[in-house]
Amino acid sequence: MLALAATPLALSLLTFWPIRIAVYGQDLFRTGGDDYGRGDGIFGAVFLGFVAWSVWLLVVGVRTVHGWTWGRAAAAVGLAACVPVLIVLAVSL
C-alpha cells in the first residue's frame, strides 16, 4: 500500500523534475543562483501538492484496509510520519 501511495512521488520524478531542471539548468544543483525566489516557491508548492496527494492516498488505503474511521486512519498515518519528519529536522539543524 505504501508503494502504491508513493506513485504520485514517482510521477513527479518523471514530469515535475525534468521541467524544473529545464527551467533552472545547473543552478538547481548549486547553492545560490537563479533558482531562488518566486519561481522556487511555486515549484515548492507544486511538489508539496504531490506529497499531499501521496499522503491522502496512504490515508485512504489505511482506512480501506483496516476499516477504520477517517480520524483514526489519519492519526495512524500522522504518527508513522513523525519519525521521518523528526529525522529531517534533526539533520537540518
C-alpha positions as CSV (number, residue, x, y, z in Angstrom):
1,M,0.0,0.0,0.0
2,L,2.9,2.3,0.8
3,A,4.4,1.7,-2.7
4,L,1.0,2.5,-4.4
5,A,0.6,5.6,-2.3
6,A,4.1,6.7,-3.4
7,T,3.0,6.7,-7.1
8,P,2.5,10.5,-7.2
9,L,6.0,11.0,-6.0
10,A,7.3,8.7,-8.8
11,L,5.1,10.6,-11.2
12,S,6.7,13.9,-10.0
13,L,10.1,12.5,-10.8
14,L,9.1,11.8,-14.4
15,T,7.1,15.0,-15.0
16,F,7.8,17.7,-12.5
17,W,11.6,17.4,-12.0
18,P,12.5,17.5,-15.8
19,I,10.5,20.7,-16.1
20,R,12.3,22.2,-13.2
21,I,15.7,21.2,-14.5
22,A,14.8,22.6,-17.9
23,V,13.9,25.9,-16.3
24,Y,16.8,26.3,-13.9
25,G,19.5,24.1,-15.5
26,Q,22.6,23.6,-13.4
27,D,21.6,26.3,-10.9
28,L,19.2,23.8,-9.4
29,F,22.1,21.7,-8.1
30,R,24.2,24.6,-6.7
31,T,23.8,26.8,-3.7
32,G,22.6,30.3,-4.7
33,G,21.9,31.1,-8.4
34,D,18.7,31.9,-10.2
35,D,16.6,29.1,-8.6
36,Y,15.6,31.2,-5.6
37,G,12.6,33.5,-5.4
38,R,9.0,33.3,-6.6
39,G,9.7,30.5,-9.1
40,D,11.2,28.4,-6.4
41,G,8.2,29.0,-4.2
42,I,5.8,27.9,-7.0
43,F,7.8,24.8,-7.7
44,G,7.9,24.0,-4.0
45,A,4.1,24.4,-3.7
46,V,3.6,22.1,-6.7
47,F,5.9,19.5,-5.1
48,L,4.0,19.8,-1.8
49,G,0.9,19.1,-3.8
50,F,2.5,15.8,-5.0
51,V,3.4,15.0,-1.4
52,A,-0.1,15.8,-0.1
53,W,-1.6,13.6,-2.9
54,S,0.6,10.7,-1.7
55,V,-0.3,11.2,2.0
56,W,-4.0,11.3,1.0
57,L,-3.7,8.0,-0.9
58,L,-2.0,6.5,2.1
59,V,-4.8,7.6,4.5
60,V,-7.4,6.2,2.1
61,G,-5.5,2.9,1.9
62,V,-5.1,2.6,5.6
63,R,-8.8,3.4,6.1
64,T,-9.9,0.9,3.4
65,V,-7.6,-2.0,4.5
66,H,-8.4,-1.7,8.3
67,G,-11.9,-0.4,8.1
68,W,-11.1,2.5,10.4
69,T,-12.7,5.9,10.6
70,W,-11.1,8.9,8.8
71,G,-9.7,10.3,12.0
72,R,-8.1,7.1,13.2
73,A,-6.6,6.4,9.8
74,A,-5.2,10.0,9.6
75,A,-3.8,9.7,13.1
76,A,-2.1,6.4,12.3
77,V,-0.5,7.9,9.2
78,G,0.4,11.1,11.1
79,L,2.0,9.0,13.9
80,A,4.0,7.0,11.3
81,A,5.1,10.2,9.6
82,C,6.5,11.7,12.8
83,V,9.7,9.6,12.7
84,P,10.8,10.7,9.2
85,V,9.9,14.3,10.0
86,L,12.0,14.2,13.2
87,I,14.9,12.8,11.2
88,V,14.7,15.5,8.6
89,L,14.5,18.2,11.4
90,A,17.5,16.7,13.2
91,V,19.6,16.6,10.1
92,S,18.6,20.2,9.0
93,L,19.5,21.7,12.4
